[in-house]
Amino acid sequence: MDNEFKPALIIVDLQEDFCPPNGALAVAEGRSIAPIINDLLRLPFVKKIATKDFHPPDHVSFASNHPEPHNKPFTSFVTIPNPNNPNETHTSRLWPIHCVQGTSGAELIPELDTSLVDLVIEKGQDSRVEMYSAFEAPFRHPIVKEASSRLAQSLREAGVTDVFVVGLAMDYCVRSTAIDAVAEGFKTYIIGEATKAVDPTEQGWMKTETECENSGVKFITLAGEDLAKVRSMQDV
């Protein structure tokens, strides 16, 4: 067994507002992955982290917080400046109101066995910036420290070498979290059976998979050798 192999599981945004039947921004079949994720939580990952979108009511990603006619959920976009450097901008899609702090929609779904989770990270609390990634807002010049989740620090403190990412949604927050995990120096994997996408088409899935792989993320299956390596830690 490789003594340097210390894997972590990151469960991205498995929340009521992202799941049918009543979620404000429900991902098709999003709730169905909970049993798979619970099985993964029983494996000997050295760190098991769940993330939550946790927005204030005035969050920049909510279409209703923008003037007409550029405030249509799903179809309108907004250019967001770095609060600390207006020359750096990020263009983001606008969404319905979702995962507002203190609402039931922001809660992790009850099907997720949170008793097996070591840490819950609440992201997207800075109203000024979009934050798909569980690590940082999408600005680097400089990083918006006020929005940082300190996830990278938590992983490093646990000695993590490899990060396995699951949850919702594959083409947004799972994608961004995995890409940032690579940028932070972790070997990173997305488990295909344990995520669902906003765009459920094969073309949409492959587009996101290619983007992730080009950034160094590896897509794996439950039956693959990478998870077998995690399971083998039970025998050590």
Secondary structure, DSSP 8 states (H G I E B T S, - for coil): --TT--EEEEEE--BGGGSTTT-TT--TTGGGGHHHHHHHHTS--SEEEEEEE-B-TT-TTBGGGS-TTS--TTT-EEEEEETTEEEEEEEEE-B-S-SBTTSGGGSB-TTS-GGG-SEEEEE---TTS---SSS--S--TT--GGG---HHHHHHHTT--EEEEEEE-IIIIIHHHHHHHHHTT-EEEEEEEEEE-SS-SHHHHHHHHHHHHHTT-EEE-TTSHHHHHHHGGGG-
